[in-house]
Structures are given as structure tokens and as C-alpha cells.
Amino acid sequence: MAKVMTLRKNGVSEGFSLLGRYSLSALKGAGLITGGIGGLVIISIVLALALFPIFIMGSMLFKLLGF
């Protein structure tokens, strides 16, 4: 009830204040999600580059052994 009275009293400015607060939370959430996905991509690239020589040596070993 108090929120309804506040909206009636302050009018449009209170609505914009709530909209700004919600959009700020949405931007923070989007930043966290993007950072998480970006971190996973960076870690996967580093792991792929680190494991690539091992896969090449393993394939050469299998080729030499005749598999």
C-alpha cells in the first residue's frame, strides 16, 4: 500500500527510478554471465594449446607402431 501511495505521490519519477534500478541489476548480471563465458573460452583455448603437442606426439607414436 505504501508503494502505491509513493507512486501516486511522486508520479513518473518513481517509475523511472525503479526502471533504472532494475536495468542496473540486469547489466550487472549480463556482465557476470559474459565474464564467466569468456573465462571458460580462455581456459579452453589455453588447455587446447597445452595439450596439442601431446596429441601430435601420440598420433605419431600410433602411426609408427602401425595402429
C-alpha positions in Angstrom: 0.0 0.0 0.0 2.8 2.4 0.8 4.4 1.7 -2.6 1.1 2.6 -4.3 0.9 5.8 -2.4 4.5 6.6 -3.2 3.9 6.0 -7.0 0.8 8.3 -6.8 2.7 10.9 -4.9 5.9 11.0 -7.0 4.4 10.0 -10.3 6.6 9.2 -13.2 10.0 9.9 -11.5 9.5 6.9 -9.1 8.7 4.6 -12.0 11.9 5.7 -13.8 13.9 5.2 -10.6 12.6 1.6 -10.3 13.3 1.0 -14.0 16.9 2.3 -13.6 17.4 0.1 -10.6 16.2 -3.0 -12.5 18.2 -2.2 -15.6 21.4 -1.8 -13.5 20.8 -5.2 -12.0 20.3 -6.6 -15.4 23.5 -5.1 -16.7 25.4 -6.5 -13.7 24.0 -9.9 -14.3 24.9 -9.7 -18.0 28.4 -8.7 -17.1 28.8 -11.7 -14.8 27.5 -14.1 -17.4 29.7 -12.7 -20.1 32.7 -12.8 -17.9 32.0 -16.4 -16.9 31.6 -17.5 -20.6 34.7 -15.5 -21.6 36.7 -17.1 -18.8 35.7 -20.6 -19.9 36.6 -19.8 -23.5 40.1 -18.6 -22.4 40.7 -21.6 -20.2 39.6 -24.0 -23.0 41.9 -22.3 -25.5 44.9 -22.5 -23.1 44.2 -26.2 -22.4 43.9 -26.9 -26.2 47.2 -25.2 -26.9 48.9 -27.0 -24.0 47.5 -30.5 -25.0 48.0 -30.1 -28.8 51.7 -31.3 -28.8 50.8 -34.3 -26.7 48.1 -35.3 -29.2 50.5 -34.9 -32.1 53.2 -37.0 -30.4 50.6 -39.6 -29.6 49.4 -39.8 -33.1 52.9 -40.1 -34.4 53.6 -42.9 -32.0 50.5 -44.7 -33.1 51.5 -44.3 -36.7 55.0 -45.6 -36.0 53.5 -48.7 -34.2 51.1 -49.4 -37.0 47.8 -48.7 -35.4 
